[in-house]
């Protein structure tokens, strides 16, 4: 279970979700993407806050 809770990969995933939300916010093509961008950014931010409490990933 400890291998599953390493901080590095989860932080990267949270950053990707935040970046996806920012992309959704700035694109001019779809109103649906724009209107859901805040929820995606908020989810990524909350995920990052939670993941920041995971262990570093070093053994021990």
C-alpha positions in Angstrom: 0.0 0.0 0.0 2.9 2.4 0.7 4.1 2.2 -2.9 0.6 3.3 -4.0 0.8 6.4 -1.8 4.1 7.9 -3.1 3.8 11.7 -3.5 5.6 12.2 -6.9 3.3 10.5 -9.4 0.1 11.8 -7.6 1.4 15.4 -7.6 2.2 15.2 -11.3 -1.3 13.9 -11.9 -2.9 16.7 -9.9 -0.8 19.3 -11.9 -2.0 17.7 -15.1 -5.6 18.1 -13.9 -5.0 21.7 -13.0 -3.4 22.4 -16.4 -6.3 20.7 -18.1 -8.7 23.0 -16.3 -6.7 26.1 -17.3 -6.7 24.9 -20.9 -10.5 24.5 -20.6 -10.8 28.0 -19.2 -8.8 29.6 -22.1 -10.1 27.7 -25.1 -12.6 29.5 -27.4 -14.4 26.5 -28.9 -16.8 25.0 -26.4 -18.9 26.7 -23.8 -19.3 23.3 -22.0 -15.6 23.1 -21.5 -15.4 26.7 -20.3 -18.3 26.3 -17.9 -16.8 23.2 -16.3 -13.2 24.5 -16.1 -13.6 25.8 -12.6 -14.7 22.5 -11.2 -11.7 20.8 -12.9 -9.2 23.4 -11.5 -10.8 23.1 -8.0 -10.6 19.3 -8.2 -6.9 19.4 -9.2 -6.1 21.9 -6.5 -7.8 19.9 -3.7 -6.1 16.8 -5.0 -2.8 18.5 -4.8 -3.4 19.6 -1.3 -4.3 16.1 -0.2 -1.4 14.5 -2.1 1.0 16.9 -0.5 0.5 15.0 2.8 1.6 11.7 1.2 5.1 10.4 2.0 8.0 11.4 -0.2 8.5 8.0 -1.8 11.9 7.2 -0.3 12.3 3.9 1.4 12.1 4.0 5.2 
